[in-house]
Amino acid sequence: MAFIQKIGERLVAKIEDLGNSFALSYSALTSLFVTSSYQRRSFWDNLTKQVYFTGVQALKLTVFISLFIGGIIIIQTMNQLPQVGGEELIGTVLVVVNVREIGPLVVAFVVIGRSATAITTELAGMRVNGQFDMLLATGVNPHIYLFAPRIWGMVVSLFSLNIFFMFFSLIGGFVMARVITYIDFYFLFQGFIQSITIVDIVVLILKTLFLSMGIAVIAIREALKVDISTTEIPQAATSTVMQTLAYVLLIDIFFAGIIYL
Amino acid sequence: MTLVQMEEVYLSFGSVELFRNVNLRIDPGEKILLDGDVGSGKTVFMRLLSGMVIPSQGVVSYKGKPFYYTMSNAFFAQRAEISYLLEGLQPQDNLSVFENLALPYRVRGQYDESLIQSLVMDKLKKVALDKKAEQRPERLSMEEKNILVILMALKENTRFFVVDEAFPQLNDNMKGAIRDIFAERYDERRSGIIMSRDDYRDWNLAYDRVFYLRNNQVFVESA
């Protein structure tokens, strides 16, 4: 009986989580239509800060990783493809790896490690030290003041970082190609452009939107579960990492299955 | 019309029961003393009574309408006349003293910036914090921070004051200043109050009834 009760409680908690996630996503959308000029200004100010923390500050790490991944892809493909006579497929490999799969995944992992945990610990800290209750007591809607800028900041940052990842992994691939093989940049770039389709672009945009909103929503939701104790904050951060990683992989396989199967 | 009403209210956190079968009402103009032993749940009860904590069962209503608990426009509209001076509230540490006080006015968008400037500076002058308007709250003393929190929490046109040991933490000069600001927002006929014993003593106010918390129940006694 106790076992069934536990399963029931877990199910209810999951349904609550899902409901809260939808509520946060909905409020993020409606916050784009706020009427007060201060709310609009405050929204854009906070959004700019979030883009700086999530996007600009993660740029160096993303560029570093993308250069190396681009180089590694070229080393591996130029090693394997000639054996099956498929040198001309290098563009397709670059699109598959950079645009469809590895790019969004790697960028999502970087953002989870840097920013999702930061969002959770910051908001959970506000819950514990009374700043969050102060907002409620003074009539300030945290959805507009705190949550929506973080969600849209994540969307803008993830999308921008994906563009940078694509560009610099191509550069990394080109540099490596010049070092170890005869391929020139034009051939590499032409292969990439010829292989990329409008579906790839649309899927990249949709995937980025789902990934970024989901990561931010989970980070905020886990922070709001923290109540009074500071010991709950690291637990919330860990829970954010685990849940966002699972979510990212789930979204990735969902898009791969729906679009490319 | 009843100001606040609790009907068949139960509250538990997990397996720990805090309150059971609570039925009570507060009328406009009524002054309630909340009393009970240490750990009897006075702070949680104040939050429950003022719509900041969701009851496990039963209904808590304000002016005849059950409290909304989903953070929406209705949530804030319903609490626009309730001043919460609850234990543990803190100002936003990324904003200056002035910005903290101006935040609710700015978010509501009801006044233009010059009026907000004069309203906020007027409040700060009354408690001698005007020279620290541009400082961050972490630079303030503990007492100055408490005053800032009280100023932030006290709303114009308050119809229900929920005060949990706000006054005892202030020195006598500040108590006087805060009492004056409090009095400006208090309407003897229409504002209900629930406060702790120390707050009543410091404000020098007589109460009408006592809500005494004991054994997870609320006992209502005449003053």
Interface residues (C-beta under 8 A of the other chain):
Chain A: A23 S27 T35 S36 S37 Y38 Q39 S42 N129 G130 Q131 D133 M134 L135 L136 A137 T138 G139 V140 N141 P142 H143 I144 Y145
Chain B: M52 T70 M71 N73 F76 R79 A80 Y84 L86 G88 L89 Q90 P91 Q92 D93 L103 P104 R106 V107 R108 G109 V149 M152 A153 K155
